[in-house]
Amino acid sequence: MGCLVLLPEELVFNGDSLLSLSIKFLPITVLVLFALYSLTVIGYRVFTFNDCREDADALKLEIEAAKQSLSAKGYKF
């Protein structure tokens, strides 16, 4: 025996049921939601990124030392 499901008339839209339309647009909806989630996570991580001033200063000193060492060997900057 089969199962017969009747949909109310307000759930029918131009010949397609609301369930049919939901299934058709489900991949697009999932893609949009994933994109919004990804942008939210990236934005949060960018705004809460730690700034390491001490390490930046140490790196600048190492770069200057490397420039001086290479200049002594004949490289020009």
N, C-alpha and C positions, 0 to 999 in steps of 0.2 A: 504494500500500500504506500502510495506517495503522500507527501505532505504538501498541503496547499496553503500558501501565505498570501493574504490580501493586504495590500498597502492602502492606507487612507489616501484620499484624493489630494490632500494638502502636501503629501510627500512626493507627488508626481510633478515633474518640471519638464515641459515640452517633450513628453513621451519617455523621459528617463526618470527613473526613481532617484530619490535622494541618496540611497545606498549606492546605486550605480555611479552617480556623479562623484561621490566620495571616493570610491575605489579608483576612478579614472584620475582624479587629481591627487591621490595619496603620494605618489613619488615626488611630485613637484612640492607638495607641502612638506614632506620630510626633508627634501633638499634645502628649502628655504629655512626651515627650523635649524638644520645643521649649520647653515651659513651664519645665521644669527648667533647661535651658540659659539661658533668658532670666533667670530668677530668680538663677541663679549669677552671671551677668555683671553684673546690676544690683547685687547684694550686694557683689561685688568692687569695682565702681566707687564705691559709696557709702563703703566702708571705706577706700579708698585716695585719697579726694578730698583735694586740697591745701587747706590753711587759709592764707589770706592776711591775716595780722593787720595788716600795714602798710596794705594797701588798705582794709581795714575801718575803720581809724582815719582815713584820709584821707576816706573817704566820710562818716563821722560829722561831721567838721569841715565838709565841704561842706553837709551837711544843716543844721547849726547856722547857717552863714552864710546859707543860703537862708531859714531861719526868721526870722532877724534882718532880712533885707532885706524879706521879705513883711510882717513886723510893722510895719516903718517905713511901709509903704504902707497899713496899716489892717487887715490880716488878723489874726485871733485864733487861737491854737493852744491 
